[in-house]
Amino acid sequence: MAKPLYKITAKKNNGSLLKGMTTDVVAQYSSKLRQQEIADALNQKYNSNIHHSKCGLTNFEIQKLN
C-alpha cells in the first residue's frame, strides 16, 4: 500500500510558521499526518527551524493528493 501524500498550506502565522508556507508531506507511519512530519518537511524546504508544536493540523489547509 502506498503511503499517502498530502499538500499542506499554512493558514496563519504561528511563531516561525508563516501564513502561505506550503509543501508536500508523505505520511510515514499511518494515514494521518503527524506534527513532526509537517515540521520536518517545512524545515527542509524553507531551511527553517519550525518546532513541531507549531504544526497542529488546524493551522493548515490539507489536501490529500493520493
VENZIQUI-V263047 format. One record per pair of residues at least 24 apart in sequence whose ideal C-beta (glycine too) atoms are under 7 Angstrom apart, sorted by the first residue. I is the first residue (numbers start at 1). J is the second residue. D is the distance in whole Angstrom. If there is no record, write none. Layout:
[[I J D] [I J D]]
This chain:
[[2 66 6] [3 27 6] [3 28 7] [4 31 5] [4 64 6] [4 66 6] [5 65 4] [5 66 5] [6 33 6] [6 62 6] [6 63 7] [6 64 6] [6 65 6] [7 63 5] [7 65 6] [8 38 6] [8 60 5] [8 62 5] [9 60 6] [9 61 5] [10 59 6] [10 60 6] [11 59 6] [11 60 6] [11 61 6] [12 59 6] [14 54 5] [14 59 6] [15 51 7] [15 54 5] [16 48 6] [16 49 6] [16 50 5] [16 54 7] [17 50 5] [17 54 5] [17 55 7] [17 59 7] [21 46 6] [33 57 7] [33 62 7]]
